[in-house]
Amino acid sequence: MTLSYTALRAAVLEGKSSFRSEVEATLGRIAKENPHLNALLEVYGEEALSAAERWDQTVDKGDPLPPLAGLLYVHKDNIAYAGHRLSASSRILEGYVSPFSATAVERLSAVGAICIGRANCDEFAMGSSNENSAYGPVQHPFAEGYVPGGSSGGSAAAVAANFCHVALGSDTGGSIRQPAAFCGLYGLKPTYGRVSRHGLIAYASSFDQIGPLSSSLEDLIKVYSVIAGFDTRDATTSTRPVVEYRQKPAPRRWAWLIPQGLHPDVEAAIRILHERLLGQGFSVELIDFPYWDYLIPTYYILTTAEASSNLARYDGVRYGHRAKQAQTLEELYARSRSEGFGKEVKRRILLGTFVLSAGYFDAYYTQAQKVRRVLYEYTQACFQRYDLIALPTSATPPFRLGEKTSDPIQMYLSDLLTVYANLTGHPALQVPIGKTKSGLPVGIQLMGPLYQEDILFDAAYALASLDK
């Protein structure tokens, strides 16, 4: 595959390539590598070839191409695509075909992008390693025996394996940024409400956001610019206009959040980057963040509460898996959900039901909402002094398959550095910055003021220029 969509489009317009040849080469690569990686659950080969031929004919006629004609992308298995299966990688939705497309998918189709497949993910986007899928774990695309991150691990692995130019993922607590970091990619969680959630299977509705992953920052920005914006079908989307991105000088005032306990290789990469930024005249100030211990408890109390409510609809009656042995309605509900949901989903439903129960609602849920407000106000105050906040995307490099599956607490702690942006709603961009001694990727996460994703893009370009 051409390194980026931008390069492919230029080659096609110069007569040096074609969209069909790109799709054919990609399908060949998928056929060879996906059986091992398990990144894609379904491949839309004939559809992709047909769409590519249509755009090649447009070029031959000399007609103008739509903005993203021929861009190849995959959608995470919790993002709806009309007429195609949608399961959230769960047995409870096995065989379900979506009658409509998510707004993000509609908008990409409208500008000529080609969807080439459906990406594996953690069941209902609950996980940090993509080992919770009902259809098996996703392998890291270039580190045998390691996880690609989660829950958008299939999306990240697909991009890193050159199955597509861009992938759509969803980010509830880092599920775009963490796998992007593990696979050496860019990954964006937009401001909450910037991208429509219409057509996204809900995990925690006040946290979830659709966003892109790509190895090309330019391609990521182009896709973001298309999918962002108000949607009448999602009342939480902002009416604020999406301004076309124009690269500007990078923001100079950076707040630096570095927790204790980082993996030595991650800490070394962050330290080197810090020194290089200072050498380029950036103001990079290490600031005290007094809320590290509150992030994970607050996040899991609130998200599991919302998940408990959102997943109540999967009852075996209306669609999806239905238990065959049930004798009563109550038994139908219990058996269908027990058979259809995986272990991690059941764990979070139970935890969420507990924190919402009458005796514990105020002690847990109400207190967590108060902490969320404190975090928001602290962050807003930070942006009065700094242009952006920088912190590691993950405290560790990719870990081995099976390494943390026996200890849910250790798995939850993998989200420590990414849940912050979801709790406050601010945009956050994962940027690759180097590798460990063993060659595993390391990333940094940039958080910006609300609706100012452009500042993150400017900063990411500045970081890329440090390597030149």
C-alpha positions in Angstrom: 0.0 0.0 0.0 1.1 3.6 -0.7 2.2 5.1 2.6 -0.7 7.6 2.7 -3.9 8.3 0.9 -2.5 11.7 -0.1 0.4 10.0 -1.9 -2.0 7.4 -3.6 -4.3 10.1 -4.9 -1.4 12.0 -6.4 -0.1 8.8 -8.0 -3.5 8.0 -9.5 -3.9 11.6 -10.9 -0.4 11.3 -12.4 -1.3 8.1 -14.1 1.2 6.1 -12.1 -1.3 4.0 -10.2 -5.0 3.2 -10.0 -7.5 2.8 -7.2 -8.3 -0.7 -8.3 -4.7 -1.8 -8.2 -4.4 -0.4 -4.7 -7.5 -2.4 -3.6 -6.3 -5.6 -5.2 -2.9 -5.3 -3.5 -4.6 -4.6 -0.2 -7.0 -7.6 -0.5 -4.1 -9.8 -1.3 -2.3 -8.6 1.8 -5.4 -9.1 3.9 -5.9 -12.7 2.6 -2.3 -13.5 3.5 -2.0 -11.8 6.9 -5.4 -11.4 8.5 -6.0 -15.1 9.3 -3.1 -14.8 11.8 -3.7 -11.2 13.0 -7.5 -11.6 13.3 -7.8 -7.8 12.9 -10.8 -8.0 10.5 -13.9 -10.0 11.1 -15.3 -9.3 7.6 -13.8 -8.1 4.3 -15.9 -6.2 1.8 -13.8 -7.2 -1.2 -16.2 -7.0 -4.1 -17.7 -3.7 -2.9 -14.3 -2.2 -2.5 -13.2 -3.3 -6.0 -16.4 -1.9 -7.5 -16.0 1.4 -5.8 -12.4 1.7 -6.9 -13.3 1.0 -10.5 -15.9 3.8 -10.3 -13.3 6.3 -9.1 -10.8 5.1 -11.8 -13.4 5.8 -14.4 -14.0 9.2 -13.0 -10.2 9.9 -13.4 -10.2 8.6 -17.0 -13.1 10.9 -17.9 -11.2 13.9 -16.4 -14.1 14.6 -14.0 -13.2 15.9 -10.5 -12.8 13.4 -7.7 -14.6 13.8 -4.4 -12.3 14.9 -1.5 -11.5 11.3 -0.3 -12.3 9.2 -3.3 -10.4 5.9 -3.0 -9.3 6.3 0.6 -9.5 2.8 2.2 -10.9 2.5 5.7 -12.3 0.0 8.1 -14.9 0.5 10.7 -14.8 -1.0 14.2 -17.4 -3.6 14.9 -19.5 -1.3 17.1 -20.0 1.3 14.3 -23.0 0.6 12.0 -22.7 0.1 8.3 -26.0 -0.4 6.5 -26.6 -3.8 5.1 -23.6 -5.3 6.9 -23.2 -7.3 10.1 -22.7 -5.5 13.4 -21.9 -7.4 16.5 -19.7 -5.4 18.9 -17.6 -8.6 18.8 -20.3 -10.2 21.0 -22.2 -13.5 20.7 -25.3 -11.7 21.8 -25.5 -9.8 18.5 -24.4 -12.7 16.3 -26.0 -12.5 12.9 -27.4 -9.0 13.4 -27.4 -6.9 10.2 -27.6 -3.1 10.6 -30.4 -1.4 8.7 -28.6 2.0 8.7 -25.1 3.5 8.8 -23.5 5.6 11.4 -23.2 9.2 10.6 -19.4 8.9 10.4 -19.7 6.2 7.8 -22.3 8.1 5.9 -20.1 11.2 5.7 -17.1 9.2 4.6 -19.1 7.5 1.9 -20.4 10.8 0.7 -16.8 12.0 -0.1 -15.8 8.9 -1.9 -14.0 6.8 0.9 -14.1 3.1 0.5 -14.9 0.8 3.4 -12.9 -2.4 3.0 -13.8 -4.3 6.2 -15.2 -4.6 9.7 -12.6 -4.6 12.5 -12.4 -6.9 15.5 -12.6 -5.2 18.9 -13.1 -6.0 22.6 -16.7 -7.1 23.3 -18.8 -3.9 23.5 -15.6 -1.9 23.5 -14.7 -3.2 27.0 -11.0 -3.9 27.3 -7.5 -2.7 26.9 -5.9 -5.5 24.9 -8.4 -6.8 22.4 -8.5 -10.2 24.1 -12.2 -9.9 25.1 -13.6 -10.4 21.6 -16.0 -13.3 21.2 -14.2 -14.0 18.0 -10.7 -14.4 19.4 -7.9 -12.0 20.3 -6.1 -9.7 17.8 -2.4 -10.2 17.4 0.0 -7.3 17.4 0.9 -6.6 13.7 4.6 -6.6 14.1 5.4 -7.9 17.6 4.5 -11.6 17.7 2.8 -12.7 20.9 2.0 -9.1 22.0 -1.4 -7.3 22.2 -2.2 -4.5 19.9 -4.1 -2.6 22.6 -7.8 -2.2 23.0 -10.6 -1.9 22.6 -10.0 -0.7 19.0 -7.2 -3.2 18.6 -8.5 -4.5 15.3 -8.7 -1.0 13.9 -5.1 -0.3 15.0 -3.7 -3.6 13.7 -5.5 -3.1 10.4 -3.8 0.3 9.8 -0.4 -0.9 11.0 -0.6 -4.0 8.8 -1.4 -1.8 5.8 -5.0 -3.1 5.3 -6.3 0.5 5.1 -5.2 4.1 5.1 -7.4 5.0 8.1 -9.6 3.1 10.6 -12.6 4.3 12.6 -12.5 3.4 16.3 -14.4 4.4 19.4 -12.8 5.9 22.5 -14.5 5.6 25.9 -11.4 5.6 28.1 -8.5 5.5 25.7 -9.7 2.8 23.2 -8.4 4.7 20.2 -5.3 6.3 21.7 -3.9 3.3 23.6 -3.9 0.8 20.7 -2.6 3.6 18.4 0.3 4.0 20.8 0.9 0.2 21.0 0.9 0.0 17.2 3.0 3.2 16.5 0.1 5.2 15.0 -1.7 8.5 15.4 -5.0 8.2 17.1 -7.6 11.0 17.9 -10.3 11.2 20.5 -12.2 14.3 19.5 -13.9 16.7 21.9 -17.0 15.0 23.3 -19.8 16.0 21.0 -17.6 16.9 18.1 -18.4 13.7 16.2 -21.8 12.2 16.1 -22.4 9.0 18.0 -25.4 8.1 15.8 -24.8 4.5 14.8 -22.3 3.8 17.5 -23.3 0.9 19.8 -23.3 2.6 23.3 -21.0 1.5 26.1 -21.0 4.7 28.2 -22.9 7.4 26.4 -21.3 10.4 28.2 -17.8 9.2 27.4 -18.0 7.5 24.0 -16.5 9.2 20.9 -15.8 8.0 17.4 -12.4 8.9 16.0 -9.8 8.0 13.4 -6.5 6.1 13.6 -3.8 6.4 10.9 -0.1 6.2 10.3 -0.4 9.5 8.4 -1.3 12.6 10.4 -2.5 14.3 7.2 -4.9 11.5 6.4 -6.2 11.5 10.0 -6.9 15.2 9.8 -8.8 14.8 6.6 -11.0 12.1 7.9 -11.6 14.0 11.2 -12.6 17.1 9.2 -15.2 15.0 7.3 -16.8 13.2 10.2 -16.9 16.1 12.7 -19.8 18.4 13.0 -23.4 18.8 14.1 -25.8 15.9 13.5 -29.6 16.3 14.0 -29.7 12.6 15.0 -27.3 13.1 18.0 -28.5 15.8 20.4 -25.1 15.8 22.1 -23.2 17.1 19.0 -22.1 20.7 19.0 -23.4 23.3 16.6 -20.0 25.0 16.6 -18.8 25.1 12.9 -15.9 22.8 11.9 -13.2 25.2 10.5 -11.0 23.8 7.8 -7.6 23.0 9.2 -4.7 25.2 8.2 -1.3 24.4 9.7 0.1 27.1 12.0 3.1 27.4 14.3 3.0 25.0 17.1 1.7 26.1 20.5 4.7 26.9 22.8 3.4 26.6 26.3 3.1 22.9 27.3 2.0 21.5 30.7 3.9 18.2 31.3 2.1 15.5 33.4 4.4 12.6 34.3 3.2 10.1 36.8 5.4 7.8 38.8 5.8 4.2 37.9 6.4 4.5 34.2 8.2 1.6 32.4 11.9 2.6 32.1 11.8 2.6 28.3 8.7 4.8 28.3 10.2 7.1 30.9 13.4 7.4 28.8 11.5 8.2 25.6 9.5 10.9 27.4 12.6 12.4 28.9 14.4 12.6 25.6 11.4 14.3 24.0 11.2 16.8 26.9 14.9 17.7 26.4 14.4 18.1 22.6 11.4 20.4 23.1 13.3 22.6 25.5 16.2 22.7 23.0 13.7 24.0 20.4 12.6 26.8 22.7 9.3 25.4 23.9 8.1 26.2 27.4 7.6 22.7 28.9 6.6 22.9 32.6 6.2 19.9 34.8 3.1 20.4 36.8 1.6 18.7 39.8 -1.5 16.7 39.1 -3.2 15.8 42.5 -5.8 13.5 41.1 -4.0 10.4 39.8 -5.6 8.2 42.4 -9.1 9.3 41.5 -9.0 8.7 37.8 -9.5 4.9 37.5 -12.1 4.6 40.3 -14.1 7.6 39.0 -14.0 6.3 35.4 -15.0 2.7 36.2 -17.8 3.7 38.5 -19.4 6.0 35.9 -18.8 4.0 32.8 -20.0 0.7 34.3 -23.1 2.5 35.6 -23.9 3.7 32.1 -23.0 0.3 30.6 -25.4 -1.4 33.0 -28.2 0.8 31.7 -27.2 0.7 28.0 -26.8 -3.0 27.8 -30.2 -3.8 29.4 -31.7 -3.7 25.9 -30.0 -6.9 24.9 -32.6 -9.3 26.4 -33.0 -12.0 23.8 -36.4 -10.8 22.7 -36.0 -8.1 20.0 -32.8 -9.1 18.2 -29.6 -11.0 18.7 -28.9 -14.2 20.6 -31.9 -15.9 22.1 -31.6 -18.9 24.5 -33.3 -22.0 23.2 -33.9 -23.8 26.5 -35.8 -21.1 28.3 -39.2 -22.0 29.7 -40.3 -18.6 31.1 -39.8 -15.0 30.1 -37.6 -14.4 33.1 -35.5 -17.5 32.2 -35.3 -16.3 28.6 -33.7 -13.0 29.8 -31.3 -14.7 32.2 -30.2 -17.4 29.8 -29.9 -15.2 26.8 -27.7 -12.7 28.6 -25.7 -15.3 30.3 -24.9 -17.1 27.1 -24.5 -14.0 24.9 -22.3 -11.8 27.1 -18.6 -12.6 27.8 -16.9 -12.5 31.2 -15.7 -8.9 31.1 -19.0 -7.5 30.0 -20.8 -9.4 32.7 -18.3 -8.1 35.3 -18.9 -4.5 34.2 -22.7 -4.9 34.2 -22.6 -6.3 37.7 -20.4 -3.5 38.9 -22.6 -0.8 37.3 -25.7 -2.3 38.7 -24.2 -2.3 42.2 -23.1 1.3 42.1 -26.6 2.4 40.9 -28.4 0.4 43.6 -30.4 2.3 46.2 -28.0 1.8 49.1 -24.8 2.8 47.2 -25.9 5.4 44.6 -24.8 8.4 46.7 -21.7 6.8 48.0 -20.3 5.9 44.6 -22.1 7.3 41.6 -22.9 10.7 43.0 -19.4 11.1 44.4 -17.8 10.1 41.1 -19.9 12.7 39.3 -18.5 15.3 41.8 -14.9 14.2 41.1 -15.6 14.4 37.4 -16.6 18.0 37.8 -13.5 18.8 39.8 -11.3 17.3 37.1 -13.1 19.3 34.4 -12.6 22.6 36.3 -8.9 21.8 37.0 -8.3 21.1 33.4 -10.1 24.3 32.3 -7.9 26.3 34.7 -4.8 24.6 33.2 -5.7 25.9 29.8 -5.7 29.4 31.1 -2.0 29.0 31.6 -1.0 26.5 29.0 -1.7 25.8 25.3 -1.9 22.1 25.8 -1.3 19.2 28.2 1.2 16.4 27.4 1.4 13.1 29.1 2.4 9.5 28.2 -0.3 7.6 26.4 0.5 4.4 28.2 2.7 3.7 31.2 4.0 0.6 29.5 4.8 -0.6 26.0 2.6 -3.4 24.6 2.4 -6.3 26.9 2.2 -10.0 26.0 -1.0 -11.8 25.2 -2.5 -13.4 28.3 -0.2 -11.4 30.6 -3.0 -9.4 32.3 -6.1 -11.4 31.6 -6.1 -13.1 35.0 -6.0 -9.8 36.9 -8.8 -7.4 35.9 -7.4 -4.6 38.2 -4.0 -4.6 36.4 -5.9 -4.5 33.1 -8.0 -1.6 34.2 -4.8 0.3 35.3 -3.7 0.2 31.7 -6.2 3.0 31.1 -4.8 5.2 33.8 -3.4 7.9 31.5 -6.1 7.9 28.9 -9.3 8.1 30.9 -8.5 11.6 32.0 -9.5 13.2 28.6 -12.8 11.2 28.6 -13.7 12.2 32.1 -13.4 15.9 31.1 -14.5 15.7 27.5 -11.3 17.4 26.1 -9.8 16.4 22.8 -6.7 14.2 22.9 -4.3 13.0 20.2 -1.8 10.1 20.5 1.5 10.8 18.7 4.2 8.2 18.2 7.6 9.4 19.5 9.9 6.4 19.4 10.5 2.8 20.4 11.7 0.8 23.3 15.1 -1.0 23.3 13.2 -4.1 22.0 11.5 -2.2 19.2 8.1 -1.7 20.7 6.3 1.6 20.0 6.0 4.5 22.6 3.6 7.4 22.3 2.8 10.7 23.9 -0.7 12.0 24.4 -1.6 15.7 23.7 -4.7 17.2 25.3 -6.1 20.5 24.1 -8.9 23.0 24.9 -12.4 22.0 24.0 -13.1 22.1 20.2 -9.5 23.1 19.4 -8.2 19.9 17.8 -6.2 22.1 15.5 -3.8 22.9 18.3 -3.1 19.2 18.7 -2.5 18.8 15.0 -0.1 21.8 15.0 1.8 20.3 18.0 1.9 16.8 16.3 3.5 18.3 13.2 6.0 20.0 15.4 6.9 16.7 17.1 7.3 15.1 13.7 9.7 17.8 12.6 11.9 17.1 15.6 12.9 13.9 13.8 14.0 15.6 10.6 
